């Protein structure tokens, strides 16, 4: 098992592997303070025209839906995630 630093995980592109759709980039992690385990990725979701006053919501993807963390990309399963 290869270890990755959280600082390296941030800003990786996140792609839905079933649709091949770019979801955004990792901007934060939800970590269990007791165990140190990652619970979810917080993704800065791509939203067109968000700079025109539209408030954007981050996408929370549970860690169980992460299929692969590569050097340049994180692949996730297709699910309905919380905003």
C-alpha positions as CSV (number, residue, x, y, z in Angstrom):
1,X,0.0,0.0,0.0
2,X,1.4,3.4,-1.0
3,X,1.0,6.3,1.4
4,X,-0.1,9.7,0.3
5,X,0.1,13.0,2.2
6,X,-3.1,15.0,2.6
7,X,-1.3,18.0,1.1
8,X,-0.7,15.8,-2.0
9,X,-4.4,14.8,-2.1
10,X,-5.6,18.3,-2.1
11,X,-6.1,19.8,-5.6
12,X,-6.2,16.4,-7.3
13,X,-8.9,16.3,-10.0
14,X,-11.9,14.1,-9.2
15,X,-13.5,12.1,-12.0
16,X,-16.7,10.0,-11.9
17,X,-15.3,6.8,-13.5
18,X,-18.7,5.5,-14.7
19,X,-19.7,8.6,-16.6
20,X,-16.2,9.9,-17.3
21,X,-17.3,13.3,-15.9
22,X,-15.0,15.8,-14.2
23,X,-16.5,16.7,-10.8
24,X,-14.0,19.2,-9.6
25,X,-10.9,19.1,-7.4
26,X,-10.3,18.0,-3.8
27,X,-10.4,21.1,-1.6
28,X,-10.7,19.5,1.8
29,X,-11.0,16.2,3.7
30,X,-13.5,15.1,6.4
31,X,-11.4,13.2,9.0
32,X,-12.5,11.3,12.1
33,X,-10.6,13.1,14.9
34,X,-10.5,10.0,17.1
35,X,-9.1,7.5,14.5
36,X,-7.5,9.8,11.9
37,X,-9.3,8.0,9.1
38,X,-10.6,9.9,6.1
39,X,-14.4,9.8,6.1
40,X,-15.0,11.9,2.9
41,X,-13.5,14.0,0.2
42,X,-14.8,17.6,-0.1
43,X,-14.7,18.5,-3.8
44,X,-14.8,22.1,-5.1
45,X,-17.6,21.3,-7.6
46,X,-17.4,22.7,-11.1
47,X,-20.4,25.0,-11.7
48,X,-20.6,27.2,-14.8
49,X,-21.1,30.9,-14.2
50,X,-20.5,30.7,-10.4
51,X,-18.6,34.0,-10.5
52,X,-21.8,35.8,-11.5
53,X,-23.1,35.8,-7.9
54,X,-24.1,32.2,-7.7
55,X,-23.0,30.6,-4.4
56,X,-21.5,27.2,-5.1
57,X,-21.7,24.2,-2.8
58,X,-19.0,21.8,-2.3
59,X,-19.6,18.1,-3.0
60,X,-19.0,15.6,-0.2
61,X,-18.0,12.2,-1.5
62,X,-17.8,9.4,1.1
63,X,-14.4,7.7,1.2
64,X,-16.1,4.3,0.5
65,X,-17.0,5.7,-3.0
66,X,-13.3,6.4,-3.9
67,X,-12.0,3.7,-6.2
68,X,-8.5,4.9,-7.0
69,X,-6.2,7.7,-5.9
70,X,-3.6,8.2,-8.6
71,X,-0.8,10.6,-9.2
72,X,-3.0,13.1,-11.0
73,X,-6.6,12.1,-10.4
74,X,-9.1,10.5,-8.0
75,X,-11.6,8.1,-9.5
76,X,-15.0,7.7,-7.7
77,X,-18.1,5.6,-8.2
78,X,-21.2,7.1,-9.5
79,X,-23.5,7.8,-6.6
80,X,-25.7,10.7,-5.4
81,X,-23.6,12.7,-3.0
82,X,-24.5,15.5,-0.5
83,X,-23.8,19.1,-1.2
